[in-house]
Amino acid sequence: MTKSIPYARQWIHEEDIRAVVRTLDSSFLTTGPEIEKFEARLCQLTGAGHAIACTNGTAALHLACLALEISAPDLGLTSPISFLASANCIEYCGGKTDFIDINPLTLCMDPEKLEAYCLSNQPPRLVIPVDFAGMPADLPAIRSLAQRFGFAVIEDAAHAIGSTYTFEGRTYACGSCAHSDLAIFSFHPAKTVTAGEGGAILTNDDDLAFRLKTLRNHGMVKNRELNEEHGPWYYEMETPGFNYRITDIQCALGVSQLSRIDEFRARRQEIARLYNKAFKDDDRLILPPQELGKTACPHLYPIQFRGGSSVRKKVYQGLAAENIFCQVHYIPIHFQPYYAKKYGYTKKKCYQAETYYSRCLSLPLFPALKDEEVQTVIDKLSALI
Ligand SMILES: Cc1ncc(COP(=O)(O)O)c(C=O)c1O
């Protein structure tokens, strides 16, 4: 029997453990220097002007929507092929959520469908493109629609730390906010860089950054003018915020992990290329976007079976019986009873997303996966189809 292979797993080194232990021995477990260090490293990596670290990617999306002052009856649009949080953040703020179908070649929001939606519906206040599997969404095209139709853009880059894209001869990091107002990362253990749990919002806008930092910490504002008038203890709250603070313990792990991001990306790309090479001539399969083995840092390796859902189920169950645990990313969000009941969204709303969902499977992909294990997955999958 094969040793258990999950679809994703963190890669923790000795130096990660030492960094966490050093922080446990230090004066600050939270609100200390490791948080600022982590935020500075995220700015360095992406080129964004500000990074605000917080409890998780979901909190990051919530804070981003709050900072943009999303509220009823604002309309927010996202991709149906994403984790629930990409849509739920709009609902948290009282907004109305709708979904734009994916481009089957990129598996990300299709800008042409977004344009058609903006021309024939109420224009959105917010669009949240998702860099699915690590593949950058077409951010420059979405940015130009944002300028034309007047909506804000939050790049959900939870899958895409370490990915880059090129536009007009220049290379940009996912999360740079070169073509968005805000971007978010998640540091869940399944992601490329982990902090145990964790998230961050990036922006180049000073006002948004100030609002995000305030909302992360209950909405409390302390400044020199107020302190001079009242005393050094003084704080004020104009808008109730949240306790979405991350700890120094988590950020110490995040800083240490970030220092190996090039290694993480190289190994993830290598594994994606091994799968590509093995499956490229198999016409029973549709491979993920090829950029995943090139400029993007692959978070997932989603293949599709031309044979449809019955083949997918057989492969999923057959591999699980061999201790190889794949995953399905994702059930289209508009299928969820909450969205279906609230908005009357029906199946056949997003044809490409639904077709993709009916036959997709994410194969194991994480840096500590050995070549022999990749080969085992390839052999067993090939035997099952
Ligand atoms: C695309 C996407 N957005 C947001 C999130 C939320 O991140 P977190 O799990 O850190 O709350 C996830 C997490 O799985 C995700 O995959």
The ligand as a Gaussian input file, in Angstrom:
#p B3LYP/6-31G(d) Opt

LIG

0 1
 C       -9.335000      31.496000      -3.459000
 C       -9.407000      31.586000      -1.960000
 N       -9.776000      32.754000      -1.407000
 C       -9.849000      32.898000      -0.072000
 C       -9.539000      31.855000       0.783000
 C       -9.672000      32.048000       2.257000
 O       -8.446000      31.890000       2.910000
 P       -8.360000      31.333000       4.412000
 O       -8.572000      29.857000       4.375000
 O       -6.969000      31.706000       4.825000
 O       -9.397000      32.039000       5.204000
 C       -9.136000      30.632000       0.254000
 C       -8.796000      29.512000       1.141000
 O       -8.901000      28.370000       0.889000
 C       -9.070000      30.486000      -1.154000
 O       -8.704000      29.332000      -1.706000

